[in-house]
């Protein structure tokens, strides 16, 4: 079983810093609304929890050249 590293810190209310082995990201938003995540790799994700077992997610990746 591989070992993984992942840690999340709350910086301010509604703002989290997420760190893993390869990158870091900042997530803004609360529990009852859309969340925006901006990663150091260029990935931007918008997600929202919907009632019941449903959720919505849209991911965009910028190409660095």
C-alpha positions as CSV (number, residue, x, y, z in Angstrom):
1,X,0.0,0.0,0.0
2,X,1.6,3.3,-1.1
3,X,2.0,6.1,1.4
4,X,0.5,9.5,0.5
5,X,0.9,13.0,2.0
6,X,-1.9,15.5,2.1
7,X,-2.6,18.3,4.6
8,X,-5.2,21.1,4.7
9,X,-5.0,24.2,6.8
10,X,-7.7,26.8,7.4
11,X,-6.1,30.2,6.8
12,X,-9.2,32.4,7.2
13,X,-12.9,31.6,7.5
14,X,-13.8,30.2,4.0
15,X,-10.2,30.0,2.8
16,X,-8.1,26.8,3.0
17,X,-4.5,26.0,2.0
18,X,-4.2,22.4,0.7
19,X,-0.7,20.8,0.4
20,X,0.2,17.4,-1.1
21,X,3.4,15.8,-2.3
22,X,3.4,17.4,-5.8
23,X,1.5,20.7,-5.5
24,X,-0.4,23.1,-3.3
25,X,-3.8,24.8,-3.8
26,X,-6.1,27.4,-2.3
27,X,-9.8,26.8,-1.9
28,X,-12.3,29.5,-1.2
29,X,-16.0,29.2,-0.4
30,X,-18.1,27.8,2.3
31,X,-20.1,24.7,3.0
32,X,-23.4,26.0,1.4
33,X,-22.3,27.4,-1.9
34,X,-19.8,27.0,-4.7
35,X,-16.2,26.4,-4.0
36,X,-13.3,27.6,-6.1
37,X,-9.9,25.8,-6.1
38,X,-6.8,27.3,-7.7
39,X,-3.8,24.9,-7.9
40,X,-0.1,25.6,-8.4
41,X,-0.2,23.3,-11.4
42,X,-2.6,25.6,-13.2
43,X,-5.8,23.6,-12.5
44,X,-9.0,25.6,-11.6
45,X,-11.9,23.7,-10.2
46,X,-15.4,25.0,-9.3
47,X,-17.6,22.6,-7.4
48,X,-20.9,22.7,-5.5
49,X,-22.7,20.2,-3.3
50,X,-26.3,19.6,-4.3
51,X,-29.1,18.2,-2.2
52,X,-28.9,14.4,-1.6
53,X,-26.0,12.4,-2.9
54,X,-25.4,14.7,-5.8
55,X,-22.6,17.2,-6.6
56,X,-21.4,19.3,-9.5
57,X,-17.8,19.9,-10.6
58,X,-16.2,21.8,-13.5
59,X,-12.4,21.7,-14.0
60,X,-10.2,23.8,-16.3
61,X,-6.5,23.3,-16.8
62,X,-4.4,26.0,-18.2
63,X,-1.5,25.0,-20.4
64,X,1.9,26.4,-19.5
65,X,4.3,26.6,-22.3
